[in-house]
Every structure is written in C-alpha cells, then in structure tokens.
Amino acid sequence: MIRVLIADDQEMVRMGFRMILDAQDDIEVVADVADGVSAVTKARDLRPDVCLLDIRMPGLDGLEVTRQLAGPDVTDPLKVVVVTTFDLDEYVHTALRNGASGFLLKDAGPALLIEAIRAAERGDALVSPQITVRLLKHFDAANGHKRDVPPPSEPLTARELDVVKAAARGLTNTEIGAELYLSLSTVKTHLASVQGKVGARNRVEIAAWAWRSGVVD
C-alpha cells in the first residue's frame, strides 16, 4: 500500500482527496491535517510514502513544510508533491528548490492526482509534466539568462543527454523509451546515472538542471 498524508486548510479539499485516494486498492490515506505545523509533526511521526501539501496553510506554508520534510539538509527526506490552485512561477521554483518531487494543480482531476501519487512512490514523474516544463522555461526566461550551475561530476554520455533532454521536455520514462528506442530499464539506468553526475535527487531536479544549465533551451 502507498501511504499518503494530506495537508490542506480546506476541509472539503481534504475530504475530496481522501475519498479519491481511499477508493484505490493500492493507496491508503494515513492522515489529513489542516495546517503546516501539524503536517510536519504527523509526517515525521508516520513517515508516509508521499505527502500532498497545499501551499497556503496557517502556521507554516506548504513551501516551508516541503523544506523541512524534503529539503537539501534533510537526512532522510520524504517524497512531497505540492498541490495548489496557484499556478505561479515563484511557487514552483521554490517548491523544487525546497525538495518537492512535483507540482500539481488542484483542478488537474482525479486521474492525474492518483497517477501523481503512484509516480511519486516509484520515483517517476510526479506532476503534470507540461506544467513543470512550462514553469521552468518561463522562470528562466524571466531572468533573462541561464544561471550558473555546477558542472556534472562526470561528463554525460550522448545517450544520457538524449534522455535528459526528453525528460526536460516532460516525457515520462515510457515515452522516452518509445522515442529513443530504449527499454524502460535502460531509461531508468540512464536517469539514475545522470542523477549521480549532476547531484539531482529526482527526475524533476534533472529537468530543472537541464533548463538552467542550457542543455535544453
């Protein structure tokens, strides 16, 4: 079972998410809370597989909760998907910088919510890829230049670069395999190698690295 914690200050949203997720055979909602402080406490206590966090909550907002549960300084980070009504560049950038594995809009629909949970648990694409890619592109364009980013610890191979570019465009592992004529296991192997080389913790950070370093433009 995939154990999920829901944090949202709107009771109707929590109830709706719980009904959708509990109806799945492979998902169990272990807690739902209405504020950021409770989210941190419950998540650390229960260690759910995935945390769904709203951004605007009392006490601590979802971005700070994300940092405390999944940030760069967390020894054993949890998987976090930010779920919000606010489609703002600054939010997605901060969420990813604070360790979120994905970013999902509340109006994305039940099917995408369920897929985001399952994808998060297996370490695959966690969000609507188009949202992440569009926001990353727009954020970089707004800054007018590519940020300085550390180079990879080792050069990426030509095939790894192909996989990175496809991931940065929002393709899932299955879609990458179909486009590049690779098996699913080979795609995962390439992504795992890239993660180590660029210091990314998940495929979303790989995509962010690709946009910021100029691998994709």
Backbone as CSV, one residue per row, in Angstrom:
resi,resn,N_x,N_y,N_z,CA_x,CA_y,CA_z,C_x,C_y,C_z
1,MET,0.834,-1.200,0.000,0.000,0.000,0.000,0.872,1.254,0.000
2,ILE,0.446,2.256,-0.750,1.120,3.547,-0.768,0.470,4.419,0.299
3,ARG,1.219,4.788,1.313,0.685,5.536,2.451,0.832,7.039,2.182
4,VAL,-0.271,7.765,2.311,-0.304,9.173,1.910,-0.761,10.054,3.069
5,LEU,-0.116,11.202,3.225,-0.569,12.249,4.144,-1.063,13.424,3.314
6,ILE,-2.214,13.979,3.692,-2.797,15.135,3.007,-2.758,16.330,3.951
7,ALA,-2.258,17.458,3.479,-2.256,18.687,4.274,-2.875,19.809,3.455
8,ASP,-4.021,20.293,3.918,-4.732,21.379,3.237,-5.647,22.042,4.250
9,ASP,-5.708,23.382,4.224,-6.518,24.069,5.229,-8.011,24.038,4.923
10,GLN,-8.405,23.542,3.753,-9.826,23.446,3.408,-10.323,22.022,3.645
11,GLU,-11.273,21.890,4.549,-11.777,20.564,4.910,-12.380,19.834,3.714
12,MET,-13.082,20.564,2.854,-13.713,19.929,1.702,-12.655,19.368,0.746
13,VAL,-11.547,20.062,0.602,-10.465,19.560,-0.257,-9.883,18.283,0.330
14,ARG,-9.635,18.292,1.646,-9.084,17.094,2.288,-10.040,15.921,2.138
15,MET,-11.318,16.170,2.341,-12.311,15.103,2.204,-12.348,14.572,0.779
16,GLY,-12.291,15.487,-0.184,-12.333,15.075,-1.582,-11.129,14.237,-1.961
17,PHE,-9.944,14.693,-1.563,-8.731,13.929,-1.856,-8.777,12.562,-1.182
18,ARG,-9.238,12.536,0.073,-9.296,11.266,0.805,-10.237,10.281,0.121
19,MET,-11.394,10.755,-0.317,-12.348,9.875,-0.993,-11.760,9.310,-2.279
20,ILE,-11.094,10.170,-3.040,-10.491,9.722,-4.310,-9.403,8.688,-4.056
21,LEU,-8.524,8.973,-3.103,-7.372,8.109,-2.880,-7.736,6.824,-2.153
22,ASP,-8.625,6.905,-1.162,-9.015,5.704,-0.416,-9.800,4.721,-1.275
23,ALA,-10.346,5.210,-2.377,-11.094,4.318,-3.274,-10.160,3.429,-4.105
24,GLN,-8.864,3.721,-4.069,-7.893,2.930,-4.828,-7.396,1.747,-3.992
25,ASP,-7.208,0.629,-4.633,-6.791,-0.579,-3.922,-5.375,-0.486,-3.374
26,ASP,-4.549,0.370,-3.977,-3.133,0.402,-3.609,-2.734,1.664,-2.853
27,ILE,-3.716,2.477,-2.440,-3.418,3.740,-1.748,-4.199,3.815,-0.444
28,GLU,-3.528,4.266,0.599,-4.170,4.451,1.910,-3.814,5.824,2.463
29,VAL,-4.804,6.632,2.797,-4.562,7.919,3.440,-4.379,7.667,4.936
30,VAL,-3.189,7.950,5.445,-2.896,7.662,6.852,-3.180,8.849,7.753
31,ALA,-3.309,10.052,7.164,-3.622,11.236,7.967,-4.006,12.378,7.042
32,ASP,-4.885,13.266,7.543,-5.105,14.541,6.862,-5.131,15.634,7.910
33,VAL,-4.424,16.714,7.641,-4.248,17.794,8.615,-4.531,19.128,7.950
34,ALA,-4.800,20.152,8.799,-5.272,21.435,8.281,-4.239,22.549,8.343
35,ASP,-3.039,22.274,8.864,-2.043,23.334,8.966,-0.647,22.768,8.806
36,GLY,0.305,23.667,8.557,1.661,23.241,8.263,2.400,22.626,9.429
37,VAL,2.186,23.143,10.630,2.865,22.591,11.803,2.445,21.146,12.020
38,SER,1.141,20.882,11.920,0.651,19.510,12.072,1.171,18.612,10.960
39,ALA,1.323,19.173,9.768,1.835,18.385,8.643,3.248,17.889,8.932
40,VAL,4.105,18.781,9.433,5.478,18.385,9.752,5.493,17.333,10.851
41,THR,4.718,17.564,11.909,4.697,16.636,13.042,4.201,15.259,12.626
42,LYS,3.073,15.222,11.926,2.480,13.950,11.509,3.371,13.216,10.510
43,ALA,3.949,13.964,9.587,4.792,13.332,8.575,6.031,12.700,9.205
44,ARG,6.640,13.400,10.136,7.816,12.846,10.798,7.456,11.648,11.669
45,ASP,6.252,11.655,12.214,5.821,10.563,13.075,5.408,9.331,12.270
46,LEU,4.655,9.545,11.199,4.082,8.430,10.442,4.953,7.969,9.279
47,ARG,5.848,8.833,8.777,6.704,8.526,7.640,5.897,7.983,6.450
48,PRO,4.941,8.758,5.944,4.165,8.304,4.787,5.050,8.202,3.548
49,ASP,4.578,7.451,2.565,5.333,7.316,1.314,5.296,8.611,0.509
50,VAL,4.170,9.311,0.568,4.001,10.554,-0.187,3.219,11.561,0.663
51,CYS,3.654,12.824,0.650,2.918,13.905,1.303,2.339,14.822,0.226
52,LEU,1.033,15.058,0.283,0.385,16.031,-0.589,0.220,17.316,0.205
53,LEU,0.862,18.387,-0.234,0.866,19.629,0.539,0.279,20.778,-0.259
54,ASP,-0.686,21.463,0.352,-1.152,22.733,-0.197,-0.091,23.794,0.105
55,ILE,-0.099,24.881,-0.634,0.878,25.944,-0.374,0.402,26.879,0.729
56,ARG,-0.807,27.376,0.621,-1.291,28.372,1.575,-2.003,27.691,2.735
57,MET,-1.265,27.552,3.852,-1.801,26.952,5.065,-1.383,27.796,6.258
58,PRO,-2.166,27.777,7.331,-1.765,28.511,8.543,-0.588,27.833,9.234
59,GLY,0.095,28.597,10.068,1.238,28.068,10.804,2.485,28.097,9.945
60,LEU,2.661,27.095,9.129,3.735,27.042,8.140,3.097,26.831,6.775
61,ASP,3.584,27.553,5.769,3.015,27.307,4.439,3.636,26.042,3.845
62,GLY,3.037,25.579,2.754,3.469,24.331,2.167,4.899,24.338,1.664
63,LEU,5.395,25.501,1.278,6.767,25.585,0.803,7.765,25.366,1.939
64,GLU,7.465,25.927,3.112,8.335,25.725,4.270,8.215,24.287,4.783
65,VAL,7.012,23.751,4.765,6.826,22.351,5.167,7.646,21.448,4.243
66,THR,7.607,21.740,2.962,8.390,20.975,1.998,9.871,21.014,2.345
67,ARG,10.370,22.202,2.661,11.789,22.336,3.009,12.137,21.502,4.230
68,GLN,11.250,21.502,5.231,11.540,20.771,6.455,11.451,19.255,6.280
69,LEU,10.627,18.809,5.335,10.452,17.370,5.131,11.337,16.802,4.031
70,ALA,11.680,17.639,3.046,12.376,17.109,1.866,13.549,17.969,1.415
71,GLY,13.914,18.970,2.207,14.932,19.925,1.789,16.328,19.339,1.698
72,PRO,17.248,20.097,1.118,18.619,19.619,0.923,19.323,19.199,2.208
73,ASP,18.910,19.774,3.336,19.577,19.458,4.604,18.912,18.312,5.360
74,VAL,17.847,17.734,4.803,17.138,16.643,5.479,17.862,15.331,5.226
75,THR,18.182,14.629,6.298,18.960,13.391,6.179,18.188,12.288,5.462
76,ASP,16.930,12.113,5.838,16.106,11.052,5.248,14.825,11.690,4.706
77,PRO,14.908,12.348,3.548,13.772,13.145,3.059,12.567,12.304,2.665
78,LEU,11.403,12.901,2.830,10.156,12.302,2.376,9.853,12.783,0.962
79,LYS,8.987,12.073,0.287,8.561,12.492,-1.046,7.364,13.423,-0.914
80,VAL,7.475,14.583,-1.534,6.449,15.614,-1.421,5.944,16.003,-2.802
81,VAL,4.634,16.080,-2.931,4.015,16.657,-4.118,3.198,17.860,-3.660
82,VAL,3.503,19.014,-4.206,2.763,20.225,-3.874,1.511,20.284,-4.743
83,VAL,0.368,20.452,-4.093,-0.916,20.510,-4.795,-1.552,21.854,-4.484
84,THR,-1.789,22.667,-5.497,-2.232,24.036,-5.230,-3.139,24.557,-6.328
85,THR,-3.865,25.617,-6.018,-4.669,26.301,-7.033,-3.868,27.416,-7.702
86,PHE,-2.672,27.703,-7.172,-1.923,28.871,-7.612,-0.827,28.481,-8.600
87,ASP,-1.033,28.805,-9.849,-0.136,28.456,-10.945,0.884,29.581,-11.126
88,LEU,1.805,29.716,-10.151,2.754,30.823,-10.165,4.184,30.303,-10.274
89,ASP,4.975,30.970,-11.093,6.356,30.550,-11.321,7.161,30.500,-10.027
90,GLU,7.001,31.535,-9.195,7.795,31.605,-7.976,7.499,30.425,-7.058
91,TYR,6.250,29.985,-7.041,5.872,28.858,-6.183,6.546,27.569,-6.628
92,VAL,6.473,27.283,-7.924,7.056,26.017,-8.377,8.565,26.027,-8.216
93,HIS,9.207,27.157,-8.475,10.663,27.229,-8.308,11.044,26.989,-6.850
94,THR,10.354,27.653,-5.928,10.666,27.485,-4.511,10.361,26.068,-4.050
95,ALA,9.256,25.507,-4.515,8.899,24.143,-4.133,9.987,23.156,-4.560
96,LEU,10.466,23.277,-5.797,11.506,22.371,-6.285,12.818,22.603,-5.549
97,ARG,13.144,23.855,-5.316,14.379,24.180,-4.591,14.322,23.617,-3.168
98,ASN,13.118,23.576,-2.578,12.958,23.076,-1.222,12.813,21.561,-1.153
99,GLY,12.904,20.891,-2.312,12.927,19.432,-2.294,11.693,18.723,-2.799
100,ALA,10.686,19.460,-3.263,9.479,18.804,-3.765,9.808,17.969,-4.996
101,SER,9.154,16.852,-5.102,9.322,15.991,-6.272,8.380,16.381,-7.394
102,GLY,7.368,17.191,-7.106,6.442,17.562,-8.166,5.506,18.670,-7.762
103,PHE,4.723,19.094,-8.727,3.841,20.253,-8.578,2.566,19.964,-9.370
104,LEU,1.448,19.926,-8.676,0.188,19.544,-9.306,-0.874,20.587,-8.990
105,LEU,-1.652,20.966,-9.991,-2.756,21.883,-9.766,-3.993,21.119,-9.305
106,LYS,-4.767,21.749,-8.417,-5.928,21.065,-7.850,-6.988,20.726,-8.888
107,ASP,-7.032,21.486,-9.968,-8.042,21.203,-10.992,-7.549,20.192,-12.029
108,ALA,-6.440,19.517,-11.737,-5.893,18.550,-12.689,-6.801,17.333,-12.860
109,GLY,-7.637,17.053,-11.847,-8.570,15.937,-11.953,-8.107,14.713,-11.171
110,PRO,-9.050,13.824,-10.828,-8.736,12.638,-10.014,-7.697,11.718,-10.641
111,ALA,-7.787,11.497,-11.959,-6.863,10.550,-12.599,-5.412,10.992,-12.447
112,LEU,-5.147,12.284,-12.639,-3.778,12.774,-12.527,-3.312,12.781,-11.074
113,LEU,-4.226,13.065,-10.156,-3.873,13.020,-8.739,-3.420,11.614,-8.352
114,ILE,-4.182,10.614,-8.769,-3.845,9.226,-8.459,-2.512,8.851,-9.097
115,GLU,-2.327,9.235,-10.351,-1.073,8.919,-11.035,0.103,9.623,-10.382
116,ALA,-0.116,10.851,-9.889,0.963,11.575,-9.212,1.409,10.830,-7.959
117,ILE,0.453,10.281,-7.221,0.782,9.519,-6.017,1.585,8.277,-6.375
118,ARG,1.103,7.538,-7.345,1.794,6.299,-7.739,3.175,6.588,-8.310
119,ALA,3.255,7.647,-9.103,4.541,8.010,-9.690,5.528,8.453,-8.616
120,ALA,5.051,9.218,-7.650,5.917,9.672,-6.569,6.493,8.494,-5.804
121,GLU,5.650,7.516,-5.531,6.091,6.360,-4.749,7.175,5.574,-5.480
122,ARG,7.092,5.499,-6.813,8.094,4.729,-7.552,9.257,5.602,-8.049
123,GLY,9.229,6.892,-7.734,10.319,7.774,-8.120,10.277,8.202,-9.575
124,ASP,9.101,8.159,-10.190,8.960,8.525,-11.590,8.390,9.937,-11.674
125,ALA,7.822,10.295,-12.810,7.247,11.630,-12.990,6.136,11.842,-11.967
126,LEU,6.187,12.962,-11.282,5.268,13.190,-10.170,4.208,14.239,-10.459
127,VAL,4.316,14.913,-11.584,3.426,16.036,-11.841,2.954,15.971,-13.282
128,SER,2.034,16.829,-13.595,1.720,17.022,-14.998,2.967,17.597,-15.649
129,PRO,3.671,16.827,-16.481,4.965,17.287,-16.993,4.892,18.631,-17.690
130,GLN,3.793,18.884,-18.393,3.684,20.149,-19.122,3.740,21.345,-18.181
131,ILE,3.158,21.194,-16.989,3.166,22.291,-16.021,4.596,22.590,-15.585
132,THR,5.311,21.548,-15.175,6.667,21.741,-14.692,7.561,22.337,-15.768
133,VAL,7.502,21.775,-16.970,8.355,22.265,-18.045,8.034,23.713,-18.383
134,ARG,6.752,24.036,-18.508,6.369,25.411,-18.860,6.835,26.398,-17.807
135,LEU,6.653,26.050,-16.544,7.035,26.972,-15.482,8.548,27.125,-15.392
136,LEU,9.286,26.042,-15.568,10.742,26.142,-15.546,11.243,27.006,-16.701
137,LYS,10.664,26.803,-17.880,11.051,27.604,-19.039,10.757,29.081,-18.786
138,HIS,9.560,29.362,-18.278,9.158,30.739,-18.071,10.018,31.403,-17.004
139,PHE,10.336,30.661,-15.944,11.151,31.231,-14.877,12.517,31.633,-15.399
140,ASP,13.148,30.755,-16.195,14.460,31.065,-16.735,14.393,32.235,-17.706
141,ALA,13.329,32.274,-18.536,13.187,33.377,-19.490,13.026,34.697,-18.758
142,ALA,12.298,34.663,-17.646,12.060,35.885,-16.877,13.349,36.444,-16.301
143,ASN,14.307,35.558,-16.049,15.579,36.024,-15.508,16.527,36.507,-16.597
144,GLY,16.193,36.216,-17.866,16.976,36.760,-18.963,18.284,36.058,-19.255
145,HIS,18.667,35.092,-18.445,19.909,34.368,-18.702,19.899,33.060,-17.929
146,LYS,20.775,32.172,-18.314,20.916,30.909,-17.593,21.732,31.138,-16.325
147,ARG,21.295,30.507,-15.259,22.023,30.626,-14.019,23.310,29.824,-14.062
148,ASP,24.292,30.245,-13.276,25.486,29.439,-13.107,25.108,28.200,-12.311
149,VAL,25.401,27.041,-12.858,25.132,25.787,-12.167,26.414,24.969,-12.166
150,PRO,26.652,24.194,-11.112,27.872,23.373,-11.067,27.882,22.375,-12.219
151,PRO,29.029,22.132,-12.807,29.098,21.141,-13.880,28.910,19.738,-13.320
152,PRO,28.554,18.782,-14.161,28.424,17.385,-13.697,29.757,16.869,-13.160
153,SER,29.688,15.936,-12.235,30.918,15.341,-11.699,31.665,14.560,-12.771
154,GLU,30.921,14.034,-13.741,31.492,13.382,-14.920,30.688,13.830,-16.128
155,PRO,31.313,13.899,-17.307,30.550,14.277,-18.497,29.419,13.288,-18.773
156,LEU,28.283,13.809,-19.208,27.175,12.943,-19.602,27.468,12.325,-20.964
157,THR,27.100,11.068,-21.126,27.260,10.430,-22.424,26.226,11.005,-23.398
158,ALA,26.421,10.733,-24.673,25.482,11.229,-25.682,24.078,10.689,-25.420
159,ARG,23.988,9.418,-25.031,22.668,8.828,-24.781,22.041,9.422,-23.527
160,GLU,22.851,9.672,-22.514,22.326,10.306,-21.301,21.785,11.692,-21.614
161,LEU,22.472,12.422,-22.468,21.985,13.744,-22.859,20.652,13.640,-23.595
162,ASP,20.514,12.632,-24.455,19.242,12.429,-25.148,18.108,12.195,-24.155
163,VAL,18.381,11.360,-23.163,17.369,11.045,-22.151,17.041,12.281,-21.321
164,VAL,18.057,13.050,-20.939,17.842,14.268,-20.153,16.977,15.261,-20.916
165,LYS,17.291,15.454,-22.192,16.517,16.399,-22.995,15.059,15.967,-23.099
166,ALA,14.830,14.681,-23.236,13.454,14.181,-23.323,12.729,14.362,-21.993
167,ALA,13.421,14.068,-20.891,12.814,14.253,-19.566,12.501,15.718,-19.312
168,ALA,13.399,16.599,-19.748,13.197,18.038,-19.548,12.035,18.566,-20.378
169,ARG,11.687,17.882,-21.454,10.526,18.260,-22.257,9.230,17.726,-21.664
170,GLY,9.327,16.939,-20.588,8.129,16.460,-19.914,7.725,15.051,-20.239
171,LEU,8.552,14.309,-20.980,8.204,12.944,-21.327,8.358,12.019,-20.114
172,THR,7.475,11.037,-20.004,7.601,10.014,-18.968,8.659,9.004,-19.405
173,ASN,9.026,8.099,-18.497,10.008,7.074,-18.847,9.551,6.239,-20.033
174,THR,8.271,5.873,-20.037,7.741,5.061,-21.130,7.824,5.807,-22.455
175,GLU,7.479,7.093,-22.434,7.538,7.905,-23.650,8.974,8.101,-24.123
176,ILE,9.900,8.267,-23.179,11.307,8.403,-23.544,11.789,7.133,-24.231
177,GLY,11.429,5.980,-23.656,11.838,4.715,-24.250,11.323,4.548,-25.667
178,ALA,10.052,4.930,-25.876,9.461,4.802,-27.204,10.140,5.731,-28.203
179,GLU,10.447,6.950,-27.766,11.050,7.931,-28.666,12.487,7.571,-29.023
180,LEU,13.229,7.042,-28.050,14.661,6.771,-28.258,14.952,5.297,-28.520
181,TYR,13.903,4.485,-28.595,14.058,3.042,-28.843,14.899,2.383,-27.755
182,LEU,14.540,2.694,-26.510,15.220,2.128,-25.353,14.214,1.370,-24.496
183,SER,14.690,0.367,-23.793,13.825,-0.327,-22.848,13.583,0.555,-21.631
184,LEU,12.520,0.272,-20.894,12.203,1.055,-19.701,13.336,0.973,-18.688
185,SER,13.909,-0.206,-18.521,15.002,-0.362,-17.552,16.234,0.437,-17.975
186,THR,16.476,0.526,-19.282,17.623,1.312,-19.761,17.414,2.801,-19.508
187,VAL,16.185,3.276,-19.723,15.874,4.676,-19.439,16.122,4.974,-17.963
188,LYS,15.643,4.099,-17.089,15.822,4.298,-15.654,17.306,4.279,-15.276
189,THR,18.073,3.396,-15.922,19.509,3.322,-15.647,20.199,4.623,-16.036
190,HIS,19.842,5.161,-17.210,20.433,6.430,-17.650,20.066,7.561,-16.684
191,LEU,18.811,7.626,-16.269,18.381,8.687,-15.361,19.088,8.578,-14.008
192,ALA,19.244,7.360,-13.528,19.940,7.164,-12.261,21.392,7.620,-12.369
193,SER,22.031,7.326,-13.496,23.407,7.763,-13.710,23.501,9.291,-13.752
194,VAL,22.549,9.918,-14.443,22.536,11.380,-14.540,22.323,12.005,-13.166
195,GLN,21.414,11.431,-12.375,21.178,11.948,-11.033,22.481,12.035,-10.247
196,GLY,23.274,10.971,-10.323,24.530,10.974,-9.598,25.505,12.004,-10.127
197,LYS,25.534,12.179,-11.426,26.504,13.087,-12.040,26.176,14.565,-11.798
198,VAL,24.874,14.896,-11.773,24.506,16.316,-11.624,24.034,16.649,-10.212
199,GLY,24.008,15.646,-9.327,23.604,15.888,-7.947,22.120,16.125,-7.777
200,ALA,21.312,15.492,-8.628,19.853,15.627,-8.536,19.281,14.481,-7.704
201,ARG,18.165,14.753,-7.039,17.533,13.720,-6.221,16.372,13.036,-6.923
202,ASN,15.903,13.601,-8.024,14.790,13.001,-8.742,14.754,13.574,-10.153
203,ARG,13.820,13.087,-10.963,13.770,13.492,-12.366,13.361,14.947,-12.535
204,VAL,12.604,15.492,-11.587,12.233,16.894,-11.681,13.473,17.780,-11.524
205,GLU,14.364,17.407,-10.598,15.604,18.163,-10.442,16.505,17.988,-11.669
206,ILE,16.437,16.831,-12.319,17.174,16.647,-13.569,16.657,17.625,-14.621
207,ALA,15.319,17.727,-14.732,14.730,18.660,-15.696,15.133,20.094,-15.370
208,ALA,15.087,20.445,-14.083,15.471,21.799,-13.678,16.933,22.071,-14.039
209,TRP,17.798,21.096,-13.789,19.215,21.253,-14.134,19.385,21.454,-15.632
210,ALA,18.635,20.695,-16.437,18.748,20.789,-17.888,18.380,22.181,-18.391
211,TRP,17.305,22.752,-17.847,16.898,24.099,-18.277,17.889,25.151,-17.804
212,ARG,18.334,25.042,-16.558,19.186,26.083,-16.006,20.606,26.046,-16.568
213,SER,21.051,24.871,-16.961,22.424,24.748,-17.471,22.511,24.991,-18.959
214,GLY,21.366,25.103,-19.634,21.382,25.350,-21.065,21.407,24.102,-21.910
215,VAL,21.322,22.911,-21.286,21.239,21.670,-22.060,20.002,21.686,-22.941
216,VAL,18.926,22.271,-22.401,17.687,22.469,-23.168,17.408,23.957,-23.230
217,ASP,17.038,24.458,-24.389,16.677,25.885,-24.481,15.535,26.047,-25.458
